[in-house]
Amino acid sequence: MRKFASLILGLSLLLSFSNAKADEGMWLLSLLNKNAAEMQAKGLKLSTDDIYNINQSSLKDAIVGLGREGRPFRHFCTGEIISDQGLFLTNHHCGFNAIQSHSSTEHDYLSDGFWAYDKKEELTNPGITASILVRMQDVSKEVLSKLNDEMTEEERYKAIEKIAVELEKKAEEGTDYKAKVKSLFEGNQYFLFVYVIYKDVRLVGAPPQSMGKFGGDTDNWMWPRHTADFSMFRIYTGPDGKPASYSDENIPLKPNHHLPISAKGVEEKDFAMIMGFPGTTNRYLTSFGLEETMKITNQNRYDIRTLKLDIMGKDMLKDAKVRIQYASKHAGSANYWKYSSEQNKALAKLNTMGHKQEIEKGYLDWANKKSKRARKYGKALDMISQAYSERKDVMNSSSYLKEALLSGAEMPVFAIKTSGLKSLLAAETQDTTAIKKSISNLRKSAKGFYKNYNTPTDQKLMAGMYKMYAENIVAEQQPEIFKTFAEDYNNDYNKLAADVYAKSIFATSESYNKFLDAPELETLENDIAFKIGNSIIKKYKEIRSELSKGADQLKKGKRLFVDGLMRINKRKNLAPDANSSIRLTYGNVRGYSPKDGVYYNHFTTLKGVMEKEDPTNHEFVVPAKLKELYKKKDFGQYADKNGNLPVCFLTNSDITGGNSGSPVINGNGELIGTAFDGNSEAMSGDIDFEENLQRCINLDIRYTLFIIDKFAGAQNLIDEMTIVK
């Protein structure tokens, strides 16, 4: 899209919108025939039927979308099946929460790694789901036929929702499948996705954190990279092969397809494609939306999380138990903390704002060329501009509330889980059965919460983040409880936090469970943490209501703007923004030049791990066994032709969050690596693809196999795989 923008001089050049290199694009599998010739010219040896076929085995059957029960269609990562027994690979950071949940000071799988040398040793992970695509279908005609330009946005939404539910119900009828209709191109196109969703996903293996997160936050989004970012899971089904919740009777999945693994390695310019579930891109974002993203979303996220990470990090370094408790929280927060900062830098350096404004100028030239067209499309950008302008202050308040309060100290937000119990206790006639059930559910919830909670750390988070919030958001936009903080504590947030955590029944698991033994309404109503949590939620709902006022106008403006761009480029093959549905992106193995006089090779080796080693820095510790293997050059069949052990490599593929763990596949349909990151110089990519800089950082499958084989000695897992030499 940058190339498109830079070429716009007038309407005639606006038609060059899609002349950017074909490496850009997260393509729908059912429409790959449009890309087939270019893919084959780049090195693909397969047909599009080999990739996507609903009648016989194809590559799509080996691609796994990782989700959570209750929201299985919001895939947080991708995996790939690598054996005929349901074994799949994903990233270490995708499995990090599962690894952490099974860890303790007695069994520290984060520090030591975890390997199941027998299926009986594999660990279950309640709540994680694994989706495999059955089919997809363009249902735009069915949906759009129910709409017209005279509808309000609310009427439009209700009509879409009605037909979507009907289509989903029809697709699921008589099957074990789950279906979802998703909007593309800002509501100008609709696709139905049908999945089989498995509920029994078990942890099989993961290297130590010192390898799986080697380089930590320092190397995150950076190249050269030396991170063994992988973990292994297995999908289980009921004895009948159908999706089932965990049971000892369950059996490993017998997939329709699993990826053969190439141990032959990669060379620069080799064809590479990536299949997965990219989360969200905003390539059609306007200059007005870009300003909000940079000045509010990204800046606030970075500023607030800088403090949050510092508080957690200090406590984690002091105590092994706290390190395990907060490992997943810290990692999850740190990832997009750095992303926000690096994206803002890239957007500014690459003049993305100027490019967006050029696109908008070209759009207006087209829209105003004919009076009928102007009536429909001419005001779209004005609508968008006005909506962003009017919500600026509210959006800033919302951003701060989410980051500093809802995602800050955990105890007040946890406390509001007792709101249902409060209502039962306040009822004129008490339902003792319902109260007992509520208490039982609350105890279960508390067990998970307090396992990964440390009272002193949470107290520090409240003191620091509430203070930051109060200093940056005007009093009129703060939750009502902050008036109490000002009056009773004179805005001394250290004093406030000390008082809250000394008095609240939610401060420790002991005091909370003691309350649940004999809950009293008055105790709950007067609890300061409960009051804080409810005040925050009340303000959050008010802010959401304020934001919704301009939402319809913004949605309509975006839809018309993107519709206009699609009409301008109706002869071009446009890729829709990512929306957590399965996509394919393709390109080649390529190095790049980040700045004048510098060129980055397309690969790294184990030598680089040793060069980065720093025993005094927890981000760059190298396990003794890995050093021993390196010293002996005991790389087995996984060394390259020069006797070096490859670690990571680059492709110019188009990926984003959600693609983490996606398979990197060569022209023969064989697995050559696992995608796990992007490069900082092109962090603008979710908004504005930069074809000269955009790179995907991938873990070389040979390093993965070496770790499983030589480092972990998990021959049982190697034996499951189909390895092509």
C-alpha positions in Angstrom: 0.0 0.0 0.0 2.9 2.3 0.4 3.8 1.9 -3.2 0.2 2.6 -4.1 0.3 5.8 -2.1 3.6 7.0 -3.3 2.5 6.7 -7.0 -0.7 8.8 -6.6 -0.5 12.0 -8.5 -4.1 12.0 -9.7 -7.0 9.8 -10.5 -5.3 8.0 -13.4 -2.5 6.8 -11.0 -5.0 5.9 -8.3 -5.6 2.7 -10.3 -2.1 1.5 -9.5 -3.4 0.8 -5.9 -2.4 -2.9 -6.0 0.8 -2.7 -7.9 2.7 -3.2 -4.7 4.7 -6.5 -4.7 2.5 -9.6 -4.3 4.3 -10.4 -1.1 1.7 -8.1 0.5 -1.6 -9.9 1.2 -3.3 -12.3 3.6 -5.3 -14.3 1.1 -8.5 -16.3 1.4 -7.9 -20.0 0.7 -10.9 -20.5 -1.5 -9.9 -17.7 -3.8 -6.2 -18.7 -4.3 -6.8 -19.4 -8.0 -6.4 -15.6 -8.5 -2.8 -15.9 -7.0 -1.9 -19.3 -8.5 0.2 -18.1 -11.4 2.3 -15.7 -9.3 2.8 -18.3 -6.6 4.0 -20.9 -9.1 6.3 -18.3 -10.7 7.8 -17.8 -7.2 8.4 -21.5 -6.8 5.2 -23.2 -5.7 5.1 -26.8 -7.0 1.6 -27.6 -5.7 -1.9 -26.8 -7.1 -4.3 -24.7 -5.2 -6.4 -27.9 -4.7 -3.4 -29.3 -2.8 -3.7 -26.3 -0.4 -7.5 -26.0 -0.1 -9.9 -28.8 -0.9 -13.1 -29.6 0.9 -13.5 -33.1 -0.7 -10.1 -34.6 0.0 -7.0 -34.1 2.1 -5.2 -30.8 1.7 -2.8 -28.5 3.6 -5.6 -26.7 5.3 -6.3 -29.8 7.3 -3.0 -29.5 9.1 -3.5 -25.9 10.2 -4.7 -25.3 13.8 -6.2 -22.2 15.2 -5.7 -21.9 18.9 -8.6 -20.3 20.8 -10.3 -20.4 24.2 -13.6 -21.9 25.2 -16.3 -19.2 25.0 -14.5 -17.4 22.2 -13.0 -20.1 19.9 -13.2 -18.0 16.8 -10.8 -15.4 18.2 -7.6 -17.3 17.5 -4.7 -16.1 19.6 -2.1 -18.2 17.8 -1.6 -20.8 15.1 -0.3 -24.4 15.1 0.6 -27.0 12.5 0.0 -30.8 12.8 3.2 -32.7 12.2 2.3 -36.3 12.8 -0.6 -38.8 12.2 -1.2 -38.8 15.9 -2.4 -35.2 16.3 1.0 -33.7 17.4 1.3 -30.1 16.6 3.9 -27.3 16.8 3.3 -23.7 17.8 5.4 -21.0 19.4 6.8 -21.1 22.9 5.2 -17.7 23.6 1.8 -19.2 22.4 2.2 -22.1 24.8 3.7 -19.9 27.6 0.5 -19.6 29.6 0.0 -23.3 29.5 3.6 -24.0 30.5 3.3 -21.4 33.3 0.1 -22.9 34.6 1.7 -26.3 35.1 4.8 -24.8 36.8 5.7 -24.5 40.4 8.8 -24.0 42.5 8.9 -27.8 42.7 8.3 -28.4 39.0 9.6 -25.3 37.2 8.9 -26.1 33.6 9.5 -22.5 32.7 13.2 -22.7 33.7 13.8 -26.4 33.0 11.5 -27.1 30.0 9.0 -29.9 29.8 9.1 -33.1 27.7 6.6 -36.0 27.6 8.5 -39.1 26.8 5.2 -41.0 26.8 1.6 -39.9 26.0 0.6 -40.7 29.6 2.9 -37.8 30.7 1.2 -35.2 28.5 -0.5 -32.4 30.5 -4.1 -31.3 29.9 -5.0 -27.6 29.4 -8.7 -26.9 30.2 -10.1 -23.9 28.2 -7.8 -24.1 25.2 -9.4 -25.1 21.9 -8.0 -26.2 18.6 -9.9 -25.3 15.4 -9.4 -26.9 12.0 -11.1 -25.4 8.9 -13.7 -27.6 7.2 -14.7 -25.2 4.5 -15.3 -21.5 3.7 -17.9 -19.9 1.5 -18.6 -16.4 0.1 -22.0 -15.5 1.4 -21.9 -11.8 0.4 -24.8 -12.2 -1.9 -27.0 -13.7 0.8 -26.1 -11.1 3.3 -26.0 -7.9 1.2 -29.3 -8.8 -0.6 -31.0 -8.1 2.8 -29.5 -4.6 3.0 -30.2 -1.3 1.4 -28.8 2.3 1.5 -31.9 3.6 3.3 -31.2 1.5 6.4 -29.8 3.1 9.6 -26.7 1.4 10.9 -28.7 -0.3 13.7 -31.2 -1.7 11.2 -28.3 -2.8 9.0 -26.6 -4.6 12.0 -29.8 -6.4 12.9 -30.4 -7.6 9.4 -26.8 -8.8 9.1 -27.0 -10.6 12.5 -30.3 -12.3 11.5 -29.0 -13.8 8.2 -25.6 -14.6 9.8 -27.3 -16.7 12.5 -29.4 -18.5 9.9 -26.4 -19.3 7.8 -24.4 -20.5 10.8 -27.2 -22.7 12.0 -27.7 -24.2 8.6 -24.0 -25.0 8.3 -23.9 -26.6 11.7 -27.1 -28.7 11.4 -26.5 -32.4 11.7 -22.7 -32.0 12.3 -20.2 -31.5 15.1 -19.0 -28.3 13.3 -19.1 -24.7 14.5 -19.7 -21.9 12.0 -19.1 -18.2 11.9 -20.0 -15.5 9.4 -17.3 -12.8 9.3 -17.3 -9.4 7.7 -14.5 -8.4 5.3 -13.6 -5.1 3.7 -15.4 -3.1 6.4 -18.8 -4.8 5.8 -18.6 -4.9 2.0 -18.1 -8.7 1.8 -19.0 -11.6 4.0 -17.6 -15.2 4.4 -18.9 -18.2 6.2 -16.1 -20.2 8.0 -16.9 -23.7 9.2 -14.6 -25.4 11.7 -14.3 -28.5 13.7 -13.2 -27.4 17.2 -11.4 -29.7 19.6 -11.4 -29.2 23.3 -8.8 -31.6 24.6 -5.4 -30.1 23.9 -2.4 -31.4 25.9 1.1 -30.0 26.4 3.8 -32.4 25.0 7.0 -30.4 25.0 8.8 -27.1 25.4 12.4 -26.0 25.7 13.5 -24.0 28.8 12.5 -20.4 28.8 16.2 -19.5 28.4 15.9 -21.0 24.9 12.2 -20.4 24.1 12.5 -16.8 25.0 16.2 -16.3 24.4 16.8 -12.6 24.0 13.7 -11.6 25.9 12.3 -8.1 25.5 15.7 -6.9 24.2 15.5 -9.0 21.1 11.7 -8.9 20.7 10.8 -7.6 17.2 14.5 -7.5 16.3 16.8 -9.2 13.8 19.2 -11.0 13.9 17.3 -13.4 16.1 18.3 -16.6 17.9 15.2 -17.7 19.8 13.9 -21.3 19.9 10.4 -20.1 20.0 8.4 -23.3 19.9 6.3 -25.6 22.0 4.4 -28.8 21.2 0.9 -29.9 21.9 -1.4 -32.8 20.9 -5.1 -32.8 20.0 -7.2 -35.6 21.6 -10.7 -36.7 20.5 -13.3 -38.9 22.0 -13.0 -42.7 21.2 -15.3 -42.0 18.2 -12.9 -39.4 16.7 -15.2 -36.5 17.5 -14.4 -33.4 19.6 -14.7 -34.1 23.3 -13.8 -32.5 26.6 -10.8 -34.1 28.5 -11.2 -37.7 29.5 -8.8 -40.6 30.2 -10.7 -42.5 27.4 -9.8 -39.9 24.8 -7.4 -40.8 21.9 -5.0 -38.8 19.8 -6.5 -37.1 16.8 -6.2 -38.9 13.4 -5.8 -35.8 11.2 -6.8 -35.7 7.5 -3.4 -34.3 6.8 -0.1 -33.7 8.6 2.9 -31.7 7.3 6.0 -33.6 6.3 9.1 -31.9 7.6 12.0 -30.9 5.4 15.4 -31.3 6.9 17.0 -30.1 3.6 17.1 -26.5 4.7 16.4 -23.2 3.0 18.4 -21.0 0.6 17.8 -17.3 -0.2 15.1 -16.8 -2.8 13.4 -20.1 -2.0 9.6 -20.0 -2.2 7.9 -19.9 1.2 4.2 -19.7 2.2 2.6 -19.2 5.6 -0.8 -20.4 6.6 -2.4 -19.3 9.8 -4.9 -17.1 11.6 -3.7 -13.5 11.5 -5.5 -11.4 14.1 -6.0 -7.8 13.0 -4.6 -5.5 10.4 -5.8 -2.0 9.5 -4.5 -1.4 6.0 -7.5 0.6 5.0 -7.2 2.9 8.1 -7.5 6.6 7.3 -5.2 9.4 8.4 -7.7 10.3 11.1 -7.6 6.8 12.6 -3.8 6.7 12.3 -3.5 9.8 14.4 -5.7 8.2 17.1 -3.6 5.0 16.9 -0.3 6.8 17.3 -1.1 9.5 19.8 -3.6 7.6 22.0 -3.6 3.9 21.6 0.1 3.2 21.1 1.5 6.1 23.3 -0.7 5.4 26.3 -0.1 1.6 26.1 3.6 2.1 26.0 3.7 4.7 28.8 1.5 2.8 31.2 3.0 -0.6 30.5 6.5 0.8 31.1 5.6 1.3 34.7 3.6 -1.9 35.0 6.5 -4.0 33.6 9.0 -2.3 35.9 6.9 -3.1 39.0 6.3 -6.7 38.1 9.9 -7.2 36.8 11.5 -6.1 40.1 9.4 -8.4 42.2 10.0 -11.3 39.8 13.8 -10.9 40.0 13.6 -11.1 43.9 11.5 -14.2 44.3 11.3 -17.4 42.3 7.6 -18.0 43.2 6.7 -14.5 42.0 8.7 -15.1 38.8 6.5 -18.1 38.0 3.3 -16.4 39.1 3.8 -13.4 36.9 5.8 -14.9 34.0 2.8 -15.1 31.7 1.4 -11.7 32.7 4.7 -10.0 32.2 5.3 -11.7 28.8 1.8 -10.8 27.6 2.1 -7.2 28.6 5.7 -6.8 27.3 4.9 -8.0 23.8 2.7 -5.2 22.7 4.4 -2.7 25.0 7.4 -2.8 22.7 5.2 -3.2 19.6 3.5 0.1 20.3 6.8 1.9 20.6 8.4 0.4 17.6 5.3 0.8 15.5 5.1 4.5 16.2 8.8 4.9 15.3 8.2 3.1 12.0 5.1 5.0 11.1 6.8 8.3 11.7 10.0 7.3 9.8 8.1 5.9 6.8 5.8 9.0 6.6 2.7 6.8 6.7 0.5 9.8 7.6 1.5 11.5 4.3 0.8 8.3 2.4 -2.6 7.9 3.9 -3.4 11.5 3.0 -2.4 10.9 -0.6 -4.8 7.9 -0.7 -7.6 10.0 0.6 -6.9 12.8 -1.9 -7.1 10.2 -4.7 -10.3 8.8 -3.3 -11.9 12.2 -3.2 -10.9 13.0 -6.8 -12.7 9.8 -7.8 -15.7 10.3 -5.6 -16.3 13.9 -6.8 -15.8 13.2 -10.5 -19.5 12.3 -10.9 -22.4 13.8 -9.0 -24.2 10.5 -8.3 -21.0 9.1 -7.0 -20.4 12.2 -4.9 -23.8 11.9 -3.2 -22.9 8.4 -2.0 -19.2 8.5 -1.4 -18.2 12.2 -1.2 -18.9 12.6 2.6 -17.4 9.4 3.8 -14.1 11.0 4.9 -15.9 13.9 6.6 -17.9 11.4 8.5 -14.8 9.5 9.6 -12.9 12.7 10.5 -15.8 14.0 12.6 -16.3 10.8 14.5 -12.6 10.5 15.4 -12.5 14.2 16.4 -15.5 14.0 18.6 -14.3 10.9 20.5 -10.7 12.0 21.0 -11.0 12.9 24.8 -13.3 9.9 25.5 -10.9 7.6 23.7 -8.0 8.8 25.7 -9.9 8.2 28.9 -10.9 4.8 27.7 -7.3 3.9 26.9 -6.1 5.0 30.3 -8.8 3.2 32.2 -8.3 -0.1 30.4 -4.5 -0.1 30.7 -4.0 1.5 34.2 -7.1 0.3 36.0 -8.7 -2.7 34.4 -5.3 -4.2 33.5 -3.4 -2.7 36.5 -4.0 -4.0 40.1 -5.9 -7.2 39.8 -7.6 -7.4 43.2 -10.4 -4.8 42.7 -11.4 -6.2 39.3 -11.4 -9.7 40.8 -13.6 -8.5 43.7 -16.5 -7.6 41.4 -16.9 -11.3 40.6 -18.9 -11.5 43.9 -21.6 -9.1 42.5 -23.9 -12.1 41.9 -23.4 -13.3 45.4 -24.1 -9.8 46.7 -27.5 -9.8 44.8 -28.4 -13.1 46.3 -27.5 -12.0 49.8 -29.5 -8.8 49.3 -32.7 -10.6 48.1 -35.7 -10.3 50.4 -36.1 -14.0 50.3 -32.8 -15.8 50.2 -32.3 -18.8 47.9 -29.9 -20.9 50.0 -29.3 -23.4 47.1 -28.3 -20.5 44.7 -26.1 -19.0 47.4 -24.3 -22.3 47.9 -23.8 -22.7 44.2 -22.5 -19.2 43.9 -20.0 -19.7 46.7 -18.8 -23.0 45.1 -18.2 -21.3 41.8 -16.4 -18.4 43.5 -14.1 -20.8 45.3 -13.1 -22.4 42.0 -12.5 -19.0 40.5 -10.4 -18.0 43.5 -8.2 -21.0 43.3 -7.0 -20.0 39.8 -6.7 -16.3 40.7 -4.7 -16.6 43.8 -2.3 -19.2 42.3 -0.9 -16.5 40.1 -1.3 -13.6 42.5 1.1 -12.0 45.0 -0.4 -9.4 47.4 2.7 -7.1 47.8 3.1 -7.0 44.0 -0.5 -6.1 43.4 -0.3 -3.5 46.1 2.6 -1.8 44.3 0.7 -2.0 41.0 -2.3 -0.2 42.6 -0.1 2.5 44.1 1.9 3.2 40.9 -0.8 2.8 38.3 -3.6 4.6 40.1 -1.3 7.5 40.7 -0.4 7.6 37.0 -4.0 7.4 36.0 -5.0 10.3 38.4 -2.2 12.5 37.1 -3.2 12.0 33.4 -7.0 12.0 33.4 -9.0 15.0 34.5 -11.1 14.5 37.6 -14.4 14.8 35.8 -13.6 11.7 33.7 -12.3 9.6 36.6 -14.4 6.9 38.4 -16.3 8.4 41.3 -14.1 6.5 43.9 -11.2 8.7 42.9 -12.9 11.6 44.7 -12.6 9.5 47.9 -8.9 9.0 47.2 -8.4 12.7 47.0 -10.5 13.5 50.1 -9.5 10.6 52.4 -5.9 10.0 51.3 -5.0 13.4 49.8 -4.0 11.6 46.6 -1.3 9.6 48.5 -1.6 6.4 46.5 1.0 4.5 48.6 -1.1 5.2 51.6 -4.3 4.2 49.8 -2.8 0.9 48.6 -1.5 0.0 52.0 -4.9 0.6 53.5 -6.8 -1.3 50.8 -4.6 -4.4 51.0 -4.6 -4.3 54.8 -8.4 -4.2 55.1 -9.9 -5.9 52.1 -11.2 -9.4 52.3 -9.9 -10.0 48.8 -6.3 -9.2 49.6 -5.3 -12.9 50.3 -6.8 -16.2 49.6 -7.1 -16.9 53.3 -9.2 -13.9 54.1 -11.4 -14.3 51.0 -12.1 -18.0 51.6 -12.8 -17.2 55.3 -15.4 -14.7 54.1 -17.0 -17.3 51.8 -17.3 -19.6 54.8 -20.0 -17.3 56.2 -20.6 -14.4 53.7 -22.4 -11.3 55.0 -23.9 -8.6 52.8 -22.6 -5.8 54.9 -19.0 -7.0 54.8 -19.1 -7.2 51.0 -20.8 -3.8 50.5 -18.3 -2.0 52.8 -15.2 -3.7 51.4 -13.0 -1.0 49.8 -11.7 -3.2 47.0 -15.2 -4.2 46.1 -16.2 -0.5 46.0 -13.2 0.4 43.8 -13.9 -2.4 41.4 -17.5 -1.5 41.0 -16.7 2.2 40.5 -14.2 1.4 37.8 -16.7 -0.8 36.0 -19.3 1.8 36.2 -17.1 4.4 34.6 -16.0 1.9 32.0 -19.6 1.4 31.0 -20.2 5.1 30.8 -17.2 5.5 28.5 -18.3 2.7 26.3 -21.7 4.4 26.0 -20.1 7.6 25.1 -17.9 5.9 22.4 -21.0 4.2 21.0 -22.6 7.5 20.1 -20.3 8.1 17.1 -19.8 4.4 16.3 -22.5 4.2 13.6 -21.2 7.2 11.8 -17.7 5.9 11.9 -18.7 2.5 10.7 -20.7 3.9 7.8 -17.9 6.2 6.8 -15.4 3.4 6.8 -17.7 1.1 4.8 -18.2 3.7 2.1 -14.6 4.6 1.9 -13.4 1.0 1.5 -16.3 0.3 -0.9 -15.0 3.2 -3.0 -11.4 1.9 -3.0 -12.7 -1.6 -4.0 -14.7 0.0 -6.9 -11.7 2.0 -8.1 -9.6 -1.2 -8.1 -12.3 -3.6 -9.2 -9.9 -5.2 -11.7 -7.2 -5.7 -9.0 -6.8 -8.6 -6.6 -7.2 -6.9 -3.2 -6.6 -8.7 0.1 -9.0 -8.0 3.0 -7.7 -7.0 6.4 -6.9 -9.8 8.8 -9.8 -10.7 11.1 -8.6 -14.0 12.8 -9.9 -16.1 9.9 -7.5 -18.5 8.2 -5.3 -17.0 5.5 -2.3 -17.7 3.3 0.6 -15.4 2.5 3.5 -16.1 0.3 6.9 -14.8 -0.8 10.5 -15.9 -0.6 13.4 -16.4 1.8 15.1 -13.0 1.8 17.5 -10.9 3.7 17.2 -7.1 3.8 18.9 -3.8 4.2 17.5 -1.8 7.2 19.7 1.3 6.5 22.5 2.6 4.4 25.6 0.5 4.5 24.0 -2.4 6.3 22.7 -5.8 5.0 21.2 -8.5 7.1 21.7 -12.1 5.9 18.6 -14.3 5.7 19.7 -16.7 8.4 21.3 -17.0 11.8 23.2 -20.0 13.5 23.9 -21.4 16.9 27.1 -19.5 16.9 25.1 -16.3 17.4 23.5 -17.7 20.5 27.0 -18.2 22.0 28.1 -14.8 21.0 25.1 -13.2 22.7 25.5 -15.3 25.9 25.6 -13.2 29.1 25.3 -15.2 32.4 24.5 -11.9 34.3 21.5 -11.1 32.2 18.5 -13.4 32.5 17.5 -12.7 28.9 20.7 -14.2 27.5 21.5 -17.2 29.6 22.6 -20.3 27.7 21.9 -23.8 29.2 25.0 -25.8 29.9 23.8 -28.7 27.8 23.4 -26.5 24.8 26.9 -25.2 25.2 28.2 -28.7 25.5 26.5 -29.7 22.3 27.8 -26.6 20.5 31.3 -27.2 21.7 31.3 -30.8 20.4 29.5 -29.7 17.2 27.1 -32.5 17.9 24.4 -31.3 15.5 23.5 -34.6 13.9 21.6 -34.5 10.7 20.4 -31.0 11.3 23.6 -29.1 10.4 23.8 -27.1 7.1 26.2 -27.9 4.3 28.9 -25.9 6.1 28.5 -27.8 9.4 26.7 -25.0 11.2 23.4 -25.4 13.0 20.7 -23.0 11.6 18.5 -21.2 14.1 16.3 -18.7 12.4 15.6 -17.3 8.9 13.7 -14.5 7.2 11.0 -14.4 4.6 9.2 -11.4 3.0 5.8 -12.8 4.0 3.0 -10.7 5.2 2.0 -11.7 8.8 0.7 -10.2 12.0 -0.3 -11.2 15.5 -2.2 -14.5 15.5 0.2 -15.8 12.9 2.5 -16.7 15.8 3.2 -20.4 15.4 2.1 -20.5 11.8 3.9 -23.1 9.5 6.4 -21.8 7.0 5.9 -24.2 4.1 8.1 -24.7 1.0 7.0 -25.2 -2.6 6.6 -28.9 -2.1 4.2 -28.5 0.9 6.8 -29.4 3.5 7.4 -27.7 6.8 10.6 -25.6 6.9 10.0 -23.4 9.9 7.6 -21.7 12.3 6.8 -18.0 12.1 7.1 -16.1 15.3 7.9 -12.4 14.8 8.3 -9.4 12.6 11.1 -6.9 12.3 11.1 -3.5 14.0 12.0 -1.5 10.9 8.6 -2.4 9.4 6.4 -2.4 12.5 4.1 -0.1 10.5 3.1 -3.2 8.6 -0.3 -3.8 10.2 -1.3 -0.4 9.0 0.9 0.2 6.0 2.8 -2.7 4.3 6.4 -1.7 3.4 7.4 -4.0 0.6 11.2 -3.3 0.9 11.5 -3.7 4.6 8.7 -6.1 5.7 10.2 -9.4 7.0 8.8 -12.4 8.9 11.2 -14.0 11.4 11.0 -17.7 11.5 12.4 -20.5 13.6 14.3 -23.0 11.3 12.7 -26.4 11.7 16.2 -27.9 11.8 16.9 -26.1 15.1 13.5 -27.3 16.4 14.4 -30.9 15.5 17.9 -30.6 17.0 16.4 -29.5 20.3 13.8 -32.2 20.4 16.4 -34.9 19.4 19.8 -33.9 20.8 18.9 -31.5 23.6 15.8 -33.2 25.0 16.4 -36.7 23.8 12.7 -37.1 22.9 13.2 -39.7 20.3 9.6 -40.8 20.7 8.5 -37.4 19.2 11.0 -37.6 16.3 9.7 -41.1 15.5 6.2 -39.7 15.0 7.2 -37.2 12.3 7.6 -37.7 8.6 11.1 -36.2 8.0 12.2 -35.6 4.4 15.9 -35.5 3.9 
